[in-house]
Amino acid sequence: MAIVRRDRGVFDLPDIWRRIFDGDTDVLAGRWLRLEEFRDGDELVVRSELPGIDPERDLDISVSDGLLTITAQREERSEQKGKEEYRSEFRYGSFTRSIPLPPGVKEEDIKASYKDGILEIRVPVGAEQESGAKKIPVLRG
């Protein structure tokens, strides 16, 4: 995993640092969606633990301007009742994360599934493109 990613000819900080520098307090408050991102053959796989959500109601996945954006809503309750005490803890909020997609990705080929609290998104990316320099011929005219 690279610390600095180079996409579309521009050096980019990892998403967490970019968001902190942009003043995103959700990162510091723990409301940042944590992801696992890896390559499986010709697919980019993005996974996230999202237990306790209804993917049809609480989850939105979109692609715009070369970014895959995942937004989730979660509400989790825990109650403890005793003879003379009552305690209730709520953990809820909106979680979001955007990751850059490799050039040439076709949005209609992206597949998402949710099973046992794990969201998995598979993005077909094809073979790695050469990152070396390419010589451009100059024509005389």
C-alpha positions as CSV (number, residue, x, y, z in Angstrom):
1,M,0.0,0.0,0.0
2,A,1.5,3.3,-1.1
3,I,1.5,6.3,1.3
4,V,1.3,8.7,-1.6
5,R,-0.8,7.8,-4.6
6,R,-0.3,9.1,-8.1
7,D,-3.6,9.3,-10.1
8,R,-4.2,11.1,-13.3
9,G,-0.7,12.7,-13.2
10,V,-1.2,14.4,-9.9
11,F,0.3,13.5,-6.5
12,D,-2.5,13.0,-4.0
13,L,-2.4,12.5,-0.2
14,P,-4.2,9.5,1.2
15,D,-7.9,10.3,1.8
16,I,-7.6,10.5,5.6
17,W,-4.9,13.2,5.4
18,R,-6.6,15.1,2.7
19,R,-9.8,15.2,4.8
20,I,-8.0,16.3,7.9
21,F,-6.3,19.2,6.1
22,D,-9.6,20.1,4.6
23,G,-11.0,20.5,8.1
24,D,-13.2,17.4,8.1
25,T,-14.0,16.8,11.8
26,D,-15.7,13.5,11.1
27,V,-12.3,11.9,10.7
28,L,-11.2,13.1,14.1
29,A,-14.5,12.2,15.7
30,G,-14.4,8.6,14.5
31,R,-17.2,8.9,12.0
32,W,-14.9,8.1,9.1
33,L,-15.7,4.9,7.1
34,R,-12.8,2.5,7.3
35,L,-12.0,0.5,4.1
36,E,-9.9,-2.4,3.0
37,E,-8.7,-1.9,-0.6
38,F,-6.8,-4.6,-2.6
39,R,-6.3,-6.0,-6.0
40,D,-7.8,-9.5,-6.9
41,G,-6.7,-10.4,-10.4
42,D,-8.3,-7.8,-12.8
43,E,-10.5,-6.3,-10.1
44,L,-10.1,-3.6,-7.5
45,V,-11.9,-4.9,-4.3
46,V,-13.1,-2.4,-1.7
47,R,-14.5,-3.8,1.6
48,S,-15.9,-2.2,4.7
49,E,-17.4,-3.5,8.0
50,L,-20.9,-2.1,8.3
51,P,-22.7,-4.3,10.8
52,G,-26.3,-3.5,11.7
53,I,-27.3,-1.6,8.6
54,D,-30.0,-2.3,6.1
55,P,-28.2,-1.9,2.7
56,E,-31.4,-0.9,0.9
57,R,-32.3,1.8,3.4
58,D,-29.0,2.9,5.0
59,L,-26.4,2.7,2.2
60,D,-25.6,4.8,-0.9
61,I,-22.8,4.0,-3.4
62,S,-22.2,6.4,-6.2
63,V,-19.6,7.1,-8.9
64,S,-18.9,10.7,-10.0
65,D,-15.8,12.3,-11.6
66,G,-13.6,9.2,-11.2
67,L,-14.5,8.8,-7.4
68,L,-16.3,6.0,-5.8
69,T,-18.3,7.4,-2.8
70,I,-19.8,5.2,-0.1
71,T,-22.2,6.7,2.4
72,A,-23.8,4.8,5.2
73,Q,-26.2,5.6,8.1
74,R,-26.1,3.6,11.3
75,E,-28.0,3.5,14.5
76,E,-27.0,1.1,17.2
77,R,-28.6,0.9,20.6
78,S,-27.5,-0.8,23.8
79,E,-29.7,-0.9,26.9
80,Q,-29.0,-2.0,30.5
81,K,-31.8,-2.1,33.0
82,G,-31.3,-2.7,36.7
83,K,-33.4,-2.3,39.8
84,E,-32.4,1.3,40.4
85,E,-30.5,2.2,37.3
86,Y,-31.1,2.5,33.6
87,R,-28.3,3.0,31.0
88,S,-28.7,3.5,27.3
89,E,-25.9,4.0,24.8
90,F,-26.5,5.1,21.2
91,R,-23.9,4.9,18.5
92,Y,-25.2,6.5,15.3
93,G,-24.3,8.8,12.5
94,S,-23.4,9.2,8.9
95,F,-20.2,7.7,7.6
96,T,-18.7,8.5,4.2
97,R,-15.6,7.8,2.2
98,S,-14.5,8.5,-1.4
99,I,-11.7,6.7,-3.2
100,P,-10.3,7.5,-6.7
101,L,-10.9,4.9,-9.3
102,P,-8.3,3.9,-11.9
103,P,-8.7,5.5,-15.4
104,G,-11.0,3.6,-17.8
105,V,-13.4,2.1,-15.3
106,K,-16.9,1.5,-16.6
107,E,-19.4,2.5,-14.0
108,E,-21.9,0.0,-15.2
109,D,-19.5,-2.9,-14.5
110,I,-19.1,-2.1,-10.8
111,K,-20.8,-4.7,-8.5
112,A,-21.6,-4.4,-4.8
113,S,-22.8,-7.0,-2.3
114,Y,-23.6,-7.0,1.4
115,K,-23.3,-10.1,3.5
116,D,-22.8,-10.7,7.3
117,G,-22.2,-7.0,7.9
118,I,-19.5,-6.7,5.2
119,L,-19.9,-4.5,2.2
120,E,-17.9,-5.6,-0.8
121,I,-17.5,-3.6,-4.0
122,R,-15.8,-5.1,-7.0
123,V,-14.5,-2.8,-9.8
124,P,-13.1,-4.4,-13.0
125,V,-9.9,-2.5,-13.9
126,G,-8.2,-4.8,-16.5
127,A,-4.5,-5.3,-16.7
128,E,-2.1,-2.7,-15.2
129,Q,-1.1,0.0,-17.5
130,E,2.6,0.8,-18.0
131,S,3.6,3.7,-15.9
132,G,6.8,4.4,-17.8
133,A,7.4,7.3,-20.1
134,K,6.3,7.1,-23.7
135,K,8.2,8.8,-26.5
136,I,6.1,11.1,-28.7
137,P,7.4,11.4,-32.2
138,V,7.7,14.9,-33.7
139,L,6.7,15.2,-37.4
140,R,8.3,17.7,-39.7
141,G,5.9,19.8,-41.6
